[in-house]
Amino acid sequence: MTTQQTLALLRRFESRNILHAAPDGSWPIVWERATGVNVWDAEGRKYLDLTAAFGVAAAGHANGRVVRAGQRQMATLLHAMGDVHPHALKAALARELSRLTFERWSVAADLGRRNARRGQRFRLVRSAATGKTIFCNSGFEAVEAALKTAMLATGRRGVIAFEGGYHGTGYGALNATQRNHFREPFRTQLGDFGCFVPFPTQTAEIAAVEKAILGHFQKRPIGAILVEPIQARGGIRIPPRPFLPMLRRLCEKQGALLILDEVFTGFGRTGRWFACEHFGVVPDVICLGKALTGGFPMSACVGQGELMDRAWPESSGEAIHTSTFLGHPVGCAMALAQIAEIRRRRLVQRSAALGEVLLQELRSGKFGGDLVADVRGAGLMAGVELRDVEGRPATARALRAIQNLLRLGFILLPEGEHANVISLTPPLTITEGQLRKAIRALAAELRRRA
């Protein structure tokens, strides 16, 4: 089908709230195929994907080893029975996620203690020996499993989250997703167990944030603090280094859980396996998704083992949190292959190295005298926030640039409450030359006035 035929069918048969189509036909394109860092549309036009399809294609679109792992599994066992009759790959992936998170952090923390005794900088706050996983299907489901864990572990319903945060649109996750665009239509049905404090971007703001958090602890029973180490949809917002250690300290003092939503930032996106490692903090629970499988709908809520055993009762024949596709065999096979590819190709290290190039090139770019551009990022996760000379969000300029760059063969997305942050989260396999080409095109577009 052509692009117009596909869009016509969607207009007729899909909920009209899902897809936005520009009247002039400039948006969207219809994807036909994708491989590596490139996408081709229904008319055969080629694009450089600077989104990694919402951060999913960390090891590249249609990575051969990941695809073959899924194909082999589909031919062997296409579906199992979630919480009833398991399969071996679910066990293997749960073990791998434990090794990649809490076991690896425990080793790093032990090394940090030895370094501290030698007078060197302590590397990680808090350690734990193993992790235990609840498998889910999408990112918000992993968040909701984490919220349930906090409720079971502490007996307290309250959750502190952050302004600008995005944790998904399920009814549980909406209680901790601050943006009214997603919350307001359903406000009367929400449980309202979430309360919000500002997300700091400067060290000077931390004291006020801590005071606000303590105020919530004093007013109501709080079982968890839920936070993205780096806000993604909030506009690629990076907190100061003392922020996460402060949250860790408060959670320990108040007996609450620290839940880190790394659905977007996990698996090398920020130049570390997980963004919390930039801040030297180990969570009680971490939520994973997107790049976990490279394209299959699967997520995971991974908690410190002793905590998970304390919170969740042993199954007596029926799980109290489950789903039909829990720990899907194809997803497990692809996740194991995806993690192996990230290791084999040293994509975490590659993300860190190319991230420095990305920020340097963006910061040296000339974006036009009528714009003020704030560039920020970590690894291959960067944002260019656009404002006019009077400080107002330059939303129209950002959206126009993204649409015009799409015509030139570059796929980008807007982020932030005002959609004035142009984000770059390409596959970790992108080359330095491709990055530079994209940044030159972005700079040229932003210099062009209407």
C-alpha positions in Angstrom: 0.0 0.0 0.0 1.0 3.6 -0.5 1.4 6.0 2.4 -2.0 7.6 1.6 -3.8 4.3 1.3 -2.4 3.2 4.7 -3.3 6.5 6.4 -6.8 6.4 4.9 -7.3 2.9 6.4 -6.1 4.1 9.8 -8.3 7.1 9.7 -11.3 4.8 9.0 -10.5 1.9 11.4 -8.2 3.1 14.1 -9.1 5.3 17.1 -8.7 8.9 15.9 -6.7 9.8 19.0 -3.7 7.6 18.1 -2.2 9.0 14.9 -1.7 12.7 14.0 -1.5 13.3 10.2 -0.7 16.8 8.9 -3.2 18.1 6.3 -0.4 18.9 3.9 0.9 15.2 4.0 4.3 16.1 5.5 3.7 13.9 8.6 3.8 11.0 9.2 5.8 8.7 7.0 4.7 5.0 6.8 7.6 2.7 7.6 8.1 -0.2 5.2 11.4 -1.7 6.5 14.4 -0.8 8.7 17.9 -2.1 9.2 20.8 -0.8 11.2 20.3 3.0 11.5 18.2 3.4 8.4 14.4 3.3 7.7 12.7 3.1 4.3 9.1 4.3 3.8 6.3 2.9 1.7 7.6 4.9 -1.3 11.1 3.6 -0.9 12.6 6.8 0.5 15.6 6.2 2.9 15.9 7.9 6.3 18.5 8.1 9.0 16.7 7.3 12.3 17.9 9.5 15.1 15.2 8.1 17.5 16.1 4.4 17.5 12.3 4.0 17.3 11.7 5.4 20.9 15.1 4.1 22.0 14.2 0.4 21.2 16.8 -0.3 18.4 19.9 0.1 20.6 21.8 -2.6 18.7 20.4 -1.4 15.3 17.1 -2.1 13.6 16.6 -5.7 12.7 19.9 -6.7 14.2 20.7 -10.1 12.5 21.6 -12.0 15.7 18.6 -10.7 17.5 16.2 -11.5 14.6 17.6 -15.0 14.2 17.2 -15.7 17.9 13.5 -14.7 17.6 13.0 -16.7 14.5 14.6 -19.9 16.0 12.4 -19.5 19.1 9.2 -18.9 17.0 9.9 -22.2 15.2 10.5 -24.1 18.4 8.1 -22.6 21.1 5.9 -19.6 20.1 4.1 -19.3 23.4 4.2 -20.7 26.9 2.0 -20.2 29.9 3.2 -17.2 31.9 3.0 -18.0 35.6 1.9 -21.7 35.2 4.1 -23.8 32.9 7.4 -22.0 32.4 10.2 -22.3 29.8 13.9 -22.4 30.1 14.6 -19.0 28.5 12.6 -17.2 31.1 14.8 -18.6 33.8 17.9 -17.8 31.8 16.8 -14.1 31.2 15.9 -13.7 34.9 19.4 -14.9 35.8 21.0 -12.6 33.2 19.1 -9.5 34.5 20.2 -10.3 38.0 23.8 -10.5 36.9 23.6 -7.3 34.9 22.0 -5.3 37.7 22.2 -6.2 41.4 25.0 -8.8 41.2 27.2 -6.5 39.1 26.5 -3.5 41.3 27.3 -5.6 44.4 30.8 -6.4 43.0 31.3 -2.7 42.1 30.2 -1.6 45.6 32.6 -4.1 47.2 35.4 -2.7 45.0 34.3 0.8 46.0 34.6 0.0 49.7 38.1 -1.3 49.2 39.0 1.8 47.2 37.5 4.0 50.0 39.7 2.3 52.6 42.7 3.3 50.3 41.4 6.9 50.3 39.9 6.7 46.8 36.4 7.8 45.9 33.5 5.5 46.9 31.8 4.3 43.8 28.3 3.0 44.6 25.8 3.7 47.3 24.3 0.5 48.7 24.8 -3.0 47.4 22.8 -6.2 47.1 23.7 -9.7 46.0 20.9 -10.7 43.6 17.9 -9.4 41.7 14.5 -11.0 41.2 12.4 -10.2 38.2 8.7 -9.7 37.3 8.4 -9.9 33.6 5.9 -7.6 31.9 4.9 -6.5 28.4 5.3 -2.7 28.3 7.2 -0.1 30.2 4.3 1.2 32.2 3.5 -2.4 33.3 7.0 -2.7 34.8 6.4 0.6 36.7 3.1 -0.7 38.0 4.7 -3.9 39.1 7.3 -1.8 41.0 4.5 0.3 42.6 2.8 -2.9 43.7 6.2 -4.1 45.2 6.4 -0.9 47.2 2.9 -1.3 48.5 3.5 -4.9 49.6 6.9 -4.2 51.1 6.0 -1.1 53.1 2.2 -1.2 53.5 2.1 2.5 52.4 0.2 3.7 49.4 1.8 7.0 48.8 4.4 7.6 46.0 6.6 10.6 45.5 7.3 11.4 41.8 8.6 14.3 39.9 7.3 17.2 37.7 8.0 16.5 34.1 8.3 12.7 34.7 6.8 10.2 32.4 6.1 6.6 33.6 3.4 5.5 31.1 -0.4 5.9 30.7 -1.8 2.8 32.6 -4.0 3.8 35.5 -1.4 3.0 38.1 1.4 4.7 36.3 -0.8 7.8 35.6 -0.8 8.5 39.3 2.9 9.1 39.0 3.0 10.7 35.5 2.7 14.5 36.1 1.8 15.9 32.7 -1.8 17.0 32.6 -2.0 16.1 28.9 -2.1 12.4 29.9 -3.7 12.7 33.3 -6.5 15.2 33.1 -9.1 13.3 31.0 -9.0 10.5 33.5 -8.4 12.4 36.7 -11.7 11.4 38.4 -10.8 7.7 38.1 -7.3 8.0 39.4 -6.4 6.8 42.9 -4.4 9.9 43.6 -1.7 8.1 45.6 1.0 10.1 43.7 2.4 13.5 44.8 4.9 15.6 42.8 7.9 17.6 43.6 10.2 19.6 41.2 12.9 17.8 39.3 16.1 19.6 39.8 18.5 20.5 37.1 20.9 22.7 39.2 22.7 21.8 42.4 21.3 24.9 44.1 17.7 23.5 43.7 18.4 20.2 45.6 17.9 21.7 49.1 14.4 22.9 48.2 13.5 19.6 46.6 14.7 17.7 49.7 12.5 19.9 51.8 9.5 19.3 49.6 10.0 15.5 49.8 10.3 15.6 53.6 7.1 17.6 53.7 5.3 14.8 51.9 6.8 12.1 54.1 5.4 14.1 57.1 1.9 14.5 55.6 1.1 11.0 54.4 2.4 7.4 54.4 4.9 7.2 51.5 6.1 3.8 50.3 8.3 4.8 47.4 10.1 7.5 45.5 9.8 6.9 41.7 12.2 8.8 39.4 13.8 8.7 36.0 17.6 9.2 36.6 17.4 11.3 33.4 14.1 12.5 32.2 13.5 11.5 28.6 10.0 12.6 27.5 10.4 15.5 30.0 13.0 17.0 27.7 16.3 15.1 28.2 16.6 16.7 31.7 19.7 15.7 33.6 19.8 16.3 37.4 22.9 17.3 39.3 25.1 14.6 40.7 24.0 14.8 44.3 20.4 14.4 43.5 20.1 10.6 43.3 22.3 10.0 46.4 20.0 12.4 48.3 17.0 10.3 47.3 18.8 7.1 48.3 19.6 8.6 51.7 16.0 9.8 52.3 14.5 6.4 51.3 16.7 4.6 53.7 15.9 7.0 56.5 12.2 6.9 55.9 11.9 3.2 55.1 10.7 3.8 51.6 11.8 2.1 48.3 13.8 3.9 45.7 12.3 2.9 42.3 14.3 3.9 39.2 12.5 4.1 35.9 15.2 3.2 33.4 12.8 2.0 30.6 14.4 4.6 28.3 17.8 5.1 29.8 18.8 1.4 30.2 21.1 -0.8 28.2 23.8 1.7 27.2 21.7 4.6 26.1 23.5 7.1 28.4 27.0 5.7 28.1 26.6 3.3 31.0 24.6 0.1 31.2 22.2 2.0 33.4 22.0 5.8 34.0 22.0 5.3 37.8 25.6 4.3 37.4 26.5 7.9 36.5 25.4 8.9 40.0 26.8 5.9 42.0 23.4 4.9 43.3 21.8 1.4 43.5 18.0 1.4 43.5 15.7 -1.0 45.4 13.8 -1.7 42.2 14.6 -0.9 38.5 12.2 -0.8 35.7 13.5 -1.9 32.2 12.0 -2.0 28.7 12.5 -0.5 25.2 16.0 -1.6 24.3 15.7 -4.8 26.4 14.7 -6.9 23.3 15.4 -4.7 20.4 11.8 -4.8 19.1 9.7 -7.4 20.9 7.1 -6.0 23.5 8.7 -7.0 26.8 9.7 -5.2 30.0 10.9 -6.1 33.4 10.6 -5.0 37.0 13.8 -6.1 38.7 14.1 -5.8 42.5 16.7 -6.6 45.1 16.2 -10.3 45.9 15.6 -10.1 49.6 13.2 -7.2 49.2 11.2 -9.1 46.5 11.0 -12.2 48.7 9.8 -10.0 51.6 7.3 -8.2 49.5 5.7 -10.9 47.4 4.3 -14.1 48.9 5.3 -17.4 47.6 2.9 -18.6 44.9 0.3 -21.1 46.2 -1.0 -21.9 42.7 -2.2 -18.5 41.4 0.1 -15.4 41.1 -1.4 -12.1 42.3 0.4 -10.2 39.4 0.5 -11.9 36.1 -0.5 -11.8 32.4 -1.1 -14.1 29.5 2.2 -13.2 27.8 4.4 -13.0 31.0 8.0 -13.9 30.1 7.1 -14.6 26.5 9.6 -17.1 25.0 10.3 -15.1 21.8 10.9 -12.0 23.9 13.2 -13.8 26.2 15.2 -15.2 23.3 15.5 -11.8 21.7 16.5 -10.1 25.0 19.3 -12.6 25.6 20.6 -12.0 22.1 20.2 -8.2 22.4 22.2 -8.1 25.7 24.8 -10.3 24.1 25.1 -8.0 21.1 25.4 -4.9 23.3 28.3 -6.7 25.0 29.9 -8.2 21.9 29.9 -4.9 20.0 30.9 -2.8 23.1 27.9 -0.6 22.5 27.9 0.9 26.0 31.4 2.1 25.5 30.6 3.3 22.0 27.6 5.3 23.3 29.9 7.0 25.8 32.5 7.9 23.2 30.1 9.0 20.5 28.1 10.9 23.1 31.0 13.2 23.7 31.2 13.8 19.9 27.5 14.5 19.8 27.5 17.0 22.6 30.6 18.8 21.3 29.2 19.1 17.8 25.8 20.3 19.1 27.4 22.9 21.4 29.6 24.2 18.6 26.7 24.5 16.2 25.3 27.9 15.2 21.5 27.7 15.4 20.6 31.2 14.4 20.7 34.6 16.2 16.9 34.6 17.0 17.2 31.3 19.0 18.7 30.4 22.3 19.7 26.7 22.3 20.4 24.7 25.5 22.3 21.5 24.7 22.4 18.7 27.2 22.9 14.9 27.2 24.6 11.8 28.3 25.9 9.2 25.9 23.7 8.9 22.9 20.8 10.7 24.5 20.9 14.4 23.8 18.4 17.2 23.6 18.5 20.7 22.1 16.0 23.0 23.9 15.0 25.9 21.8 13.8 29.3 23.2 13.4 32.7 21.7 15.6 35.6 22.8 13.0 36.5 25.4 13.1 33.0 27.0 9.8 31.7 25.6 9.6 28.1 24.3 10.3 28.1 20.6 7.8 25.2 20.0 6.9 26.2 16.5 10.5 26.4 15.4 11.3 23.0 16.9 8.3 21.3 15.3 9.0 23.0 11.9 12.6 21.8 12.0 11.6 18.3 12.8 9.1 18.2 9.9 11.6 19.8 7.4 14.3 17.4 8.4 12.0 14.5 7.9 11.7 15.7 4.2 15.5 15.7 4.1 15.7 12.1 5.3 16.2 12.5 9.1 13.8 11.1 11.7 13.7 13.1 15.0 11.2 13.7 17.8 10.2 16.6 20.0 10.3 16.2 23.8 9.4 18.3 26.8 6.2 19.8 28.1 6.3 22.5 25.4 7.6 20.2 22.6 10.5 22.6 22.2 13.3 20.1 22.8 14.7 18.3 19.8 15.9 14.9 21.0 18.6 12.7 19.5 18.6 9.1 20.7 19.9 7.2 17.6 20.8 3.5 17.5 24.1 2.9 19.4 25.5 1.5 16.2 25.4 4.9 14.4 28.7 6.1 13.0 30.5 9.3 13.8 30.1 10.4 10.2 26.4 9.9 10.3 26.1 11.8 13.5 28.0 14.8 12.1 25.9 14.8 9.0 22.7 14.9 11.0 24.0 17.7 13.2 25.0 19.8 10.2 21.5 19.3 8.8 19.9 20.3 12.1 22.0 23.4 12.4 21.4 24.5 8.9 17.6 24.1 9.3 17.6 26.1 12.6 19.5 28.9 10.9 16.8 29.1 8.2 14.1 31.5 9.1 10.5 31.3 7.8 
